[in-house]
Amino acid sequence: MDIEEIRFFIDLVDSNSFTDTAEKSNVSTSTISRAINQLEAEFQVKLVQRTTRKVSITDEGIQFYSRMKLIIDEIDTVKDDLVNQQDEPSGTLRLTCPVSFGLEIMPRAIAKFKKQYPQVNIELIASDQRLDLVFNKIDLAIRFGKLEDSTMITKRLTKLNYTLVASRKYLRNNPQVKRPQDINKHNCINYLLPKIKNNWYFKNISTQKEQEIELKAQLKISNPMIIKELALKHQGLAVIADILIRKELKRGSLVSLLNNYEVSPSDFDNNIWLLYPSKQFIPTRVRKFTETLESFV
């Protein structure tokens, strides 16, 4: 089995074009075709269906691609690590994170990292969708809340703490908030997300007693940065992750409420996670960026 033939096949699946695959490797299309034929003969399975107009990957081809790509990535990672043991990190680091994290944390983290490691190129996909790391060729993903990617390597970055907040102007013109039940007297700004109910959860720090309070939410928003801006515009109470409102709390433009309670928009199993593709060896540039990121949370 020739590793170069496997690379040709992986590139063919990614590009869906014999011509593009050949151009990328600076070889002829007939070379790519022979490589695919050789793989099919060796594994005794049809990997590609060819027509005059398009290329279709068979189910067996998709399975072959998924498993072989992990192996090739592993080989590339070992090569990167051996090189990076002697030289500073280089190459391309491809990341994904939620939009709010991207806006609030990533610019500072990337700027610090690039100052230390200027030879590393960075590609960041800021998205609230949980992208497939292997399919999208992502080296590192930042995720909030509970994880579903059991095949990924995971590391907890930090606990995700939330605070109940409002602007001073809103609080001056509305009833006091002395206990969780008081939120029913207020406009509440809640999350419009699939796994978020129309409830907020409170846990007394002293007694650890938990309460689930149903909201009268006049505003439901899918993005926490917009929720923060609405709270700053005096539109009501909001539960926002601490990492997104540090400056506002320090300046006093937002005020924290019910400080003797932990609060959450879902439950109390909230963390920020780092996810890596299933690789035993993580490239040096990924490890170094992880170290940089830890200093900002």
DRENMARMAR-407753 format. One record per residue (C-alpha): residue in one letter; x, y, z. Coordinates in steps of 0.05 Angstrom, whole numbers, plus 5000, padded with zeros to 4 digits. Layout:
! DRENMARMAR-407753
AXYZ/...
//
This chain:
! DRENMARMAR-407753
M500050005000/D502950674978/I501751275024/E501951734963/E496151354931/I492151444995/R493652194994/F491252224922/F484751884942/I483652355002/D484852964958/L480052674906/V474452614958/D475753314983/S475853634914/N471053154878/S475253264816/F480752864782/T483353494749/D483753904814/T487153324850/A492253254795/E493654004793/K494554024869/S499853474866/N502853714800/V501553034766/S497252804708/T489952584716/S492051904690/T496851844749/I491051974797/S486651474760/R492050934764/A492951064838/I485450974851/N485350344808/Q491250064848/L487750194914/E481349874889/A485249264866/E489049204931/F482949264975/Q478348904927/V472849434933/K470049974889/L471850654919/V469751124863/Q464251124810/R466651514749/T462451834695/T464352324641/R461452894681/K462452754755/V465752334808/S461651964860/I464651644922/T461750974941/D459550805012/E465850365017/G469850954991/I467051415045/Q468750905099/F475750825070/Y476651585068/S474451685140/R479251165168/M485151305123/K484752055134/L485751945208/I491951525193/I494852035145/D493352595195/E497052185248/I503152125202/D503052865188/T502453025262/V508552595279/K512352955224/D510153635250/D512153455321/L519053205301/V520253845261/N517454295315/Q521853985368/Q527654335334/D524254945304/E518855415327/P511655225309/S509655355238/G504255155188/T496755295191/L492555255254/R485155175238/L480255345294/T472855395308/C469155715366/P462456015384/V461356715356/S461057035425/F467656715446/G470656925380/L468757645390/E470557705464/I476657255473/M479857035408/P482557705381/R486857805443/A488957075445/I490757065371/A494657715376/K498757455434/F499956785400/K502057115334/K506957565371/Q510256945400/Y509656485339/P509356915276/Q510656315230/V503856005246/N498056185200/I491156185233/E484356035203/L478456155250/I471255935237/A466856315286/S460255925286/D455055715336/Q454155065296/R457954465322/L462154325260/D465053635244/L472453695261/V474953165213/F470653365153/N472354105162/K479753965176/I479554325243/D485454255291/L481954535353/A474754695372/I472255105431/R465454875455/F460655085510/G456354635553/K455353885547/L459353505495/E456653005445/D463052855406/S465152225442/T470252045390/M474152695401/I479852825449/T477153325501/K480253785553/R476454245600/L478754955589/T474855255648/K468255235684/L462955665649/N459856105703/Y453856555691/T451457185726/L444557495731/V445358225709/A441658855690/S443459585677/R443160095732/K437960495695/Y433459885687/L434159725762/R432460435783/N425860405746/N423659695766/P422459285829/Q428359025870/V430958325858/K432058005927/R430457275912/P429856835850/Q422256885849/D422757635839/I424857555767/N417557435750/K416358175763/H421358355708/N422658345634/C427457775621/I431957665561/N432856925548/Y436556485498/L433156235435/L436955585429/P434554855419/K436554595488/I434755215528/K427955215562/N424055825583/N426955745654/W432955985693/Y436255565746/F438655805814/K442855455866/N443755745936/I451255755949/S450355626024/T444955086023/Q446154815952/K438554815943/E436554885870/Q430555255842/E427855265771/I424055905756/E419655985695/L420856635657/K416457165628/A421357265571/Q419157815523/L425757755486/K429057115462/I435657165426/S440256635396/N446757025408/P449357205477/M452957835452/I446258115429/I443257925496/K448858325529/E447558925485/L440058905501/A441658885576/L446159485567/K440359825531/H436059745594/Q431459205565/G431258745625/L434658205665/A439557735631/V443757125650/I450457195615/A457056805618/D462057155662/I467557155609/L463157585564/I461558135615/R467858245656/K468958945628/E461659155638/L461558915710/K468159265725/R465659915694/G458959855728/S454859895664/L451959225685/V450359035757/S450658315784/L444458085823/L443057515872/N450557405886/N448956885938/Y446356425882/E449556065824/V445356175763/S444855835695/P440355865633/S440355105628/D443454695685/F449854725726/D453854235683/N457054815645/N464154815621/I468355085563/W471654505527/L477354425479/L476253885427/Y481553575383/P480753065327/S482252345348/K489852405346/Q494652115396/F499752665379/I497353385379/P501653855337/T506054335375/R502554945345/V495854685374/R498854565442/K502055255443/F495555595424/T491955205478/E496955475529/T495856175504/L488256095507/E488555865579/S491456535600/F485256905576/V479756515612/
//
